[in-house]
Amino acid sequence: MFNLTYEFKSSPIQSQVAMFEEWLETHRRVYNHALAERKDWYQSRSCQINACSLRSEYIIPADAPRPTFASQCKSLTAARKENEYLKRVNAQSLQQTLRRLEKAFVSMWEQNHGFPRFKKLGRMRSFSFPQLGTNPLANGFVKLPVIGVVRVRQSRSIPNGGLVKQARLARKASGWYVMLTIQWDVSVPSPLPHGEAVGIDVGLTSFVATSNGLTVNRPRFFVDAERKLKLLQQRVSKKRKGSNNWKKAQKKVALLHEYVANCRKDWHRKLSHQICNSAEMVFVEDLNLVGLSRGMLGKHCLDAGFGQFFNILEQTCFKRDVYFQKVDSRKTSQICPSCGLETGKKELSERTHICSSCGYTTDRDVAAAQVVLSRGLAAAGYSVKMLAEGKFIGIPVTQESLPL
């Protein structure tokens, strides 16, 4: 199976917008109620066996099982028979909200994420439909359960043979969007190592430095918009909280944030296609992005969006049959790509790599990208050979070429 998600801007009528807002509020309350059940269960069992604190008493019976996705779905079914607001919302859509809460707890257990938090008014921005009818998308309209047909701006065509498996309605600052997950009953093989390879080093001085000498400066999307953002936030602080003028000023702040995010994502996509135009194998560093975001230059690392760029580059490589792989990022700037010896740590002000052993000289970021390339070729089963002017070539390692 092969899945792709298409995002389209929707143009709902006023009655549909009111229904969307009501459904979002219902989903938020269901999410918070389910989270409260789980949180109460955990707090009731957090005290010691021989002592009971005022904060963590057995507020529920000791033999009560832990709330799970299945048990809360059963409770939701019983509650829909009595609650009028829950009856108006699609049952499967509410179950998807409970599944979202379950994923939040799984991420907390397996990926060391924080404990799930309650969603205040306005924080729930999307809800999904796991099942749709036959041919839900036609003539610029998408047919959703209970809601009916909603007009969408189909900005791109969808290849034939796909089946619409899921729809998600999302509210952004610029309006409502519909995300459709299309599934094709085909098996797409992953790209294999072949052709010309390129190594990529990312940084704050040069956002991208490739092993063939290309350097791309980092555009400062958020930093450039910070002055205007400060002015808009000052206007929000001067308005009475909850008033119409406060909501209008807050929407301008949200629109600016969305504009910055869209500019960053568009630039990442164009750069990823530019890289794939001249390469058939792409190797990047496997960075600790969480650690970078918490460092002294965390704001600039988040503004650059290294993680988003790697995800977009991997998707672009998959679509264009380009081999993509992450390699070890340790000491890429401390190793000479020509002789392979360590040159020691460099200060951030040192922008030129000069090897004292072999005399190889090049840009610091380009040298790190060449080290990434050599590691990637070795991991892909190639032997690395350096040519003149800092160019590398990968020779496939076959059984005939191995020494006896």
Wavefront OBJ file of the C-alpha trace (Angstrom):
o trace
v 0.000 0.000 0.000
v 1.165 3.526 -0.823
v -0.340 6.572 0.919
v -0.109 10.277 0.132
v -1.851 13.201 1.833
v -3.146 16.122 -0.212
v -4.005 19.434 1.433
v -6.649 21.688 -0.105
v -8.048 25.031 0.980
v -11.777 24.786 1.677
v -14.490 27.439 1.355
v -17.307 26.421 3.719
v -20.494 28.430 4.026
v -21.410 30.213 7.255
v -23.618 27.406 8.564
v -20.828 24.897 7.978
v -18.307 27.123 9.763
v -20.622 27.296 12.772
v -20.932 23.500 12.713
v -17.143 23.113 12.494
v -16.654 25.395 15.497
v -19.234 23.472 17.512
v -17.623 20.148 16.625
v -14.170 21.405 17.602
v -15.482 22.419 21.020
v -17.117 19.007 21.473
v -13.879 17.256 20.511
v -11.962 19.434 22.968
v -14.295 18.527 25.823
v -14.140 14.825 24.994
v -10.329 15.003 24.915
v -10.153 16.828 28.251
v -12.663 14.483 29.910
v -10.748 11.396 28.758
v -7.462 12.930 29.891
v -8.966 13.756 33.302
v -10.027 10.114 33.731
v -6.535 8.877 32.991
v -4.866 11.533 35.121
v -7.103 10.778 38.124
v -6.313 7.083 37.817
v -2.565 7.749 37.771
v -2.715 10.184 40.692
v -4.749 7.766 42.776
v -1.933 5.221 42.500
v 1.035 7.517 42.935
v 1.139 7.394 46.753
v 3.087 4.834 48.776
v 1.596 1.586 49.997
v 1.909 2.392 53.702
v 1.025 6.080 53.436
v -1.575 8.203 51.720
v -1.059 11.870 50.963
v -3.699 14.567 50.684
v -2.953 15.058 47.006
v -2.863 11.428 45.873
v -5.574 9.505 47.638
v -7.570 6.645 46.179
v -10.174 8.876 44.578
v -11.414 5.898 42.518
v -11.835 2.253 43.590
v -8.653 0.284 44.035
v -9.797 -2.490 41.699
v -10.745 -0.113 38.862
v -8.770 -0.946 35.675
v -6.579 1.589 33.942
v -8.511 3.651 31.360
v -7.569 2.610 27.841
v -8.654 3.524 24.345
v -11.075 0.576 24.182
v -12.675 1.246 27.570
v -13.074 4.960 26.867
v -14.669 4.195 23.492
v -17.264 2.090 25.310
v -17.897 4.922 27.745
v -18.244 7.316 24.812
v -20.874 5.081 23.200
v -22.901 5.087 26.422
v -22.522 8.849 26.844
v -23.748 9.557 23.297
v -27.124 8.041 24.205
v -27.653 10.651 26.916
v -25.757 13.734 25.736
v -27.382 15.755 22.964
v -24.141 17.496 21.934
v -22.314 14.211 21.465
v -25.110 12.894 19.226
v -24.544 15.726 16.743
v -20.923 14.719 16.137
v -19.864 11.713 14.091
v -19.032 8.810 16.454
v -15.950 7.671 14.523
v -14.608 11.199 14.560
v -14.859 11.308 18.362
v -13.096 7.955 18.570
v -10.218 9.413 16.566
v -9.856 12.101 19.232
v -9.552 9.370 21.863
v -6.977 7.644 19.671
v -5.033 10.911 19.527
v -4.918 10.918 23.322
v -3.734 7.305 23.308
v -0.891 8.251 20.933
v 0.083 11.079 23.276
v 0.504 8.604 26.145
v 2.426 6.162 23.941
v 4.783 8.989 22.952
v 5.247 9.805 26.639
v 6.181 6.202 27.437
v 8.301 5.365 24.393
v 9.779 8.704 23.280
v 10.124 10.494 26.645
v 7.599 13.174 25.726
v 5.909 15.196 28.442
v 2.663 14.263 30.147
v -0.356 15.188 27.948
v -1.918 18.503 28.882
v -5.457 19.769 28.819
v -6.494 21.811 25.800
v -7.874 25.234 26.594
v -10.455 27.041 24.507
v -9.248 27.362 20.931
v -6.381 24.870 21.179
v -8.220 22.031 19.421
v -7.770 22.859 15.760
v -8.608 19.699 13.821
v -10.731 16.581 13.734
v -10.713 13.651 11.329
v -13.004 11.150 9.637
v -11.460 7.662 9.348
v -14.056 6.448 6.832
v -15.660 8.160 3.868
v -18.228 7.163 1.287
v -17.596 6.202 -2.320
v -16.076 8.927 -4.501
v -16.093 11.646 -1.811
v -14.066 14.096 -3.949
v -15.661 15.308 -7.177
v -16.045 18.607 -9.056
v -14.361 20.720 -6.390
v -16.472 19.348 -3.525
v -15.674 16.812 -0.817
v -18.473 14.882 0.869
v -18.007 14.367 4.617
v -20.158 12.278 6.973
v -22.989 14.192 8.713
v -21.620 17.535 7.456
v -22.338 17.011 3.773
v -20.534 18.516 0.789
v -17.868 21.164 1.386
v -16.346 23.251 -1.387
v -12.559 22.887 -1.755
v -10.022 24.539 -4.021
v -8.453 21.528 -5.731
v -5.139 23.145 -6.596
v -3.576 19.952 -7.952
v -4.869 16.842 -9.637
v -4.841 13.438 -7.949
v -3.551 10.439 -9.960
v -6.147 7.891 -10.931
v -6.564 4.626 -9.091
v -6.386 6.098 -5.586
v -8.897 5.557 -2.814
v -9.700 8.314 -0.308
v -9.203 6.621 3.058
v -9.302 9.498 5.543
v -10.151 13.192 5.739
v -9.042 15.755 8.295
v -10.515 19.221 8.744
v -8.043 21.717 10.154
v -8.523 25.331 11.201
v -5.638 27.708 10.552
v -5.308 31.449 10.779
v -5.982 31.815 7.040
v -9.074 29.598 7.012
v -10.174 25.968 6.902
v -8.216 23.228 5.152
v -9.050 19.653 4.182
v -6.327 16.985 4.270
v -7.224 13.905 2.236
v -5.227 10.692 2.638
v -5.173 8.799 -0.679
v -4.210 5.123 -0.810
v -3.025 3.174 -3.858
v -2.881 -0.604 -3.912
v 0.682 -0.692 -5.208
v 4.058 -1.534 -3.717
v 6.706 1.129 -4.392
v 10.267 -0.132 -3.818
v 12.717 2.059 -1.956
v 15.496 3.640 -4.054
v 18.784 1.742 -4.139
v 22.290 3.300 -4.088
v 23.230 4.335 -7.601
v 24.748 7.158 -9.610
v 26.344 10.382 -8.408
v 26.392 11.027 -4.669
v 26.418 14.223 -2.623
v 26.999 14.844 1.067
v 25.216 17.661 2.891
v 26.291 19.589 5.975
v 23.827 22.007 7.576
v 24.677 24.998 9.722
v 23.740 28.532 10.679
v 26.332 30.419 8.605
v 25.604 28.387 5.479
v 22.320 26.562 5.734
v 23.527 23.913 3.300
v 27.043 23.069 2.172
v 27.414 20.197 -0.271
v 30.431 18.028 -0.965
v 30.736 19.419 -4.499
v 31.260 22.978 -3.211
v 27.751 24.439 -3.266
v 26.957 26.698 -0.285
v 23.534 28.241 0.338
v 23.125 31.055 2.844
v 20.508 30.673 5.550
v 17.438 32.901 5.100
v 16.271 34.323 8.435
v 12.525 33.909 8.152
v 11.545 34.447 11.785
v 14.323 36.914 12.632
v 13.344 39.178 9.737
v 9.695 39.125 10.831
v 10.513 39.562 14.517
v 10.280 43.348 14.448
v 6.790 43.316 12.930
v 5.775 40.496 15.260
v 6.840 42.532 18.274
v 4.705 45.462 17.098
v 1.644 43.232 16.579
v 2.065 41.576 19.972
v 2.270 44.986 21.632
v -1.058 45.872 20.047
v -2.561 42.649 21.395
v -1.375 43.431 24.922
v -3.090 46.841 24.827
v -6.500 45.392 23.945
v -9.000 44.143 26.510
v -8.722 40.366 26.644
v -11.690 38.657 25.014
v -12.940 41.711 23.110
v -13.460 41.785 19.347
v -10.480 44.096 18.831
v -8.328 41.695 20.872
v -9.408 38.800 18.628
v -8.653 40.822 15.481
v -5.185 41.756 16.746
v -4.508 38.174 17.766
v -5.506 36.932 14.330
v -2.940 39.260 12.726
v -0.238 37.699 14.902
v -1.360 34.210 13.874
v -1.399 35.179 10.185
v 2.177 36.440 10.421
v 3.313 33.208 12.094
v 1.595 31.165 9.383
v 3.170 33.302 6.659
v 6.649 32.730 8.119
v 6.038 28.974 8.361
v 4.755 28.802 4.771
v 7.776 30.745 3.465
v 10.147 28.404 5.299
v 8.443 25.259 4.024
v 8.293 26.558 0.442
v 12.003 27.383 0.512
v 12.844 23.944 1.920
v 10.909 22.243 -0.876
v 12.583 24.270 -3.614
v 16.030 23.612 -2.130
v 15.348 19.872 -1.859
v 14.395 19.711 -5.543
v 17.521 21.687 -6.455
v 19.668 19.136 -4.609
v 17.899 16.182 -6.256
v 18.430 17.704 -9.718
v 22.183 17.043 -9.555
v 22.417 13.929 -7.376
v 21.181 10.346 -7.265
v 22.398 9.621 -3.729
v 22.021 12.084 -0.842
v 23.686 11.690 2.551
v 22.959 13.968 5.525
v 23.949 14.130 9.175
v 21.914 12.381 11.848
v 21.778 15.375 14.200
v 20.409 15.683 17.723
v 17.825 18.306 16.819
v 16.345 18.485 20.322
v 19.743 19.276 21.795
v 20.364 21.978 19.196
v 17.018 23.626 19.918
v 17.863 23.869 23.623
v 21.325 25.358 23.135
v 22.538 28.938 23.108
v 21.578 29.332 19.437
v 18.297 27.487 19.835
v 16.170 30.265 18.363
v 18.225 30.361 15.169
v 18.252 26.549 14.883
v 14.464 26.489 15.167
v 14.230 29.322 12.645
v 16.348 27.315 10.187
v 14.097 24.240 10.575
v 16.700 21.511 10.086
v 14.270 18.736 11.024
v 11.607 19.896 8.579
v 14.208 20.222 5.835
v 15.451 16.669 6.376
v 11.884 15.316 6.265
v 11.064 17.238 3.084
v 14.366 16.198 1.493
v 13.677 12.542 2.312
v 10.186 12.786 0.782
v 11.554 14.487 -2.335
v 14.246 11.843 -2.735
v 11.652 9.092 -2.453
v 9.437 10.679 -5.115
v 12.332 11.246 -7.508
v 14.047 7.843 -7.032
v 17.047 9.328 -5.193
v 18.735 7.278 -2.482
v 18.637 9.013 0.928
v 20.490 8.031 4.094
v 21.530 9.595 7.404
v 25.056 9.020 8.718
v 26.880 9.576 11.974
v 27.401 13.288 12.658
v 30.191 13.031 15.236
v 33.434 14.920 14.475
v 32.549 15.754 10.891
v 34.314 19.128 11.260
v 37.384 17.609 12.975
v 38.398 15.115 10.283
v 40.247 15.842 7.063
v 38.290 14.411 4.112
v 41.486 13.915 2.113
v 43.682 11.897 4.482
v 41.136 10.924 7.124
v 43.187 12.196 10.083
v 41.761 14.290 12.906
v 42.673 17.961 12.794
v 41.306 18.884 16.224
v 38.457 21.136 17.225
v 37.935 24.374 15.352
v 36.561 27.623 16.705
v 33.378 28.927 15.167
v 35.363 31.833 13.718
v 37.570 29.431 11.717
v 35.769 29.083 8.407
v 38.581 27.386 6.467
v 39.758 23.800 6.781
v 43.541 23.447 6.550
v 45.075 20.018 7.131
v 48.575 20.106 8.614
v 49.306 16.571 7.372
v 48.343 16.606 3.702
v 47.818 20.340 3.175
v 44.253 19.984 1.885
v 42.466 23.358 2.087
v 38.805 24.089 1.523
v 35.795 25.685 3.162
v 35.052 24.293 6.602
v 31.438 23.381 5.851
v 32.358 21.846 2.495
v 34.982 19.691 4.214
v 32.374 18.481 6.718
v 30.021 17.653 3.833
v 32.793 15.660 2.172
v 33.284 13.679 5.383
v 29.527 13.011 5.426
v 29.772 11.843 1.805
v 32.641 9.451 2.522
v 30.782 7.961 5.497
v 27.601 7.596 3.473
v 29.356 5.898 0.573
v 31.076 3.502 2.958
v 27.746 2.673 4.616
v 26.130 2.114 1.203
v 28.821 -0.390 0.170
v 31.135 1.832 -1.829
v 34.854 2.407 -1.576
v 35.688 6.092 -1.571
v 38.337 7.614 -3.814
v 39.238 11.296 -3.860
v 40.018 12.993 -7.156
v 41.481 16.419 -7.825
v 39.827 19.641 -6.619
v 38.112 17.921 -3.715
v 35.878 15.663 -5.823
v 34.982 12.226 -4.542
v 33.972 9.128 -6.428
v 32.355 6.008 -5.057
v 33.413 2.625 -6.459
v 30.970 -0.229 -5.730
v 32.534 -2.984 -3.663
v 31.873 -6.316 -5.401
v 33.080 -9.803 -4.680
v 35.554 -9.615 -7.584
v 37.156 -6.427 -6.228
v 37.639 -7.729 -2.667
v 41.199 -8.750 -1.800
v 41.867 -12.457 -1.261
l 1 2 3 4 5 6 7 8 9 10 11 12 13 14 15 16 17 18 19 20 21 22 23 24 25 26 27 28 29 30 31 32 33 34 35 36 37 38 39 40 41 42 43 44 45 46 47 48 49 50 51 52 53 54 55 56 57 58 59 60 61 62 63 64 65 66 67 68 69 70 71 72 73 74 75 76 77 78 79 80 81 82 83 84 85 86 87 88 89 90 91 92 93 94 95 96 97 98 99 100 101 102 103 104 105 106 107 108 109 110 111 112 113 114 115 116 117 118 119 120 121 122 123 124 125 126 127 128 129 130 131 132 133 134 135 136 137 138 139 140 141 142 143 144 145 146 147 148 149 150 151 152 153 154 155 156 157 158 159 160 161 162 163 164 165 166 167 168 169 170 171 172 173 174 175 176 177 178 179 180 181 182 183 184 185 186 187 188 189 190 191 192 193 194 195 196 197 198 199 200 201 202 203 204 205 206 207 208 209 210 211 212 213 214 215 216 217 218 219 220 221 222 223 224 225 226 227 228 229 230 231 232 233 234 235 236 237 238 239 240 241 242 243 244 245 246 247 248 249 250 251 252 253 254 255 256 257 258 259 260 261 262 263 264 265 266 267 268 269 270 271 272 273 274 275 276 277 278 279 280 281 282 283 284 285 286 287 288 289 290 291 292 293 294 295 296 297 298 299 300 301 302 303 304 305 306 307 308 309 310 311 312 313 314 315 316 317 318 319 320 321 322 323 324 325 326 327 328 329 330 331 332 333 334 335 336 337 338 339 340 341 342 343 344 345 346 347 348 349 350 351 352 353 354 355 356 357 358 359 360 361 362 363 364 365 366 367 368 369 370 371 372 373 374 375 376 377 378 379 380 381 382 383 384 385 386 387 388 389 390 391 392 393 394 395 396 397 398 399 400 401 402 403 404
